[in-house]
Amino acid sequence: MNIKKTNDTIEMLQYQLKRYKAMRNGAACQSLQHKLQKLTSQSIND
């Protein structure tokens, strides 16, 4: 169940990142990229 929630969150962040890139919002992109990187490294280590 936890893995499913993590995967859904990763997918949501990837979608939001694409949207912010399209809007050229660099600060939001950096913030989301950091969250995404943290989640993916956490899911790999679990």
Sequence and secondary structure as in RCSB ss.txt:
>XXXX:A:sequence
MNIKKTNDTIEMLQYQLKRYKAMRNGAACQSLQHKLQKLTSQSIND
>XXXX:A:secstr
 HHHHHHHHHHHHHHHHHHHHHTT HHHHHHHHHHHHHHHHHHHH 
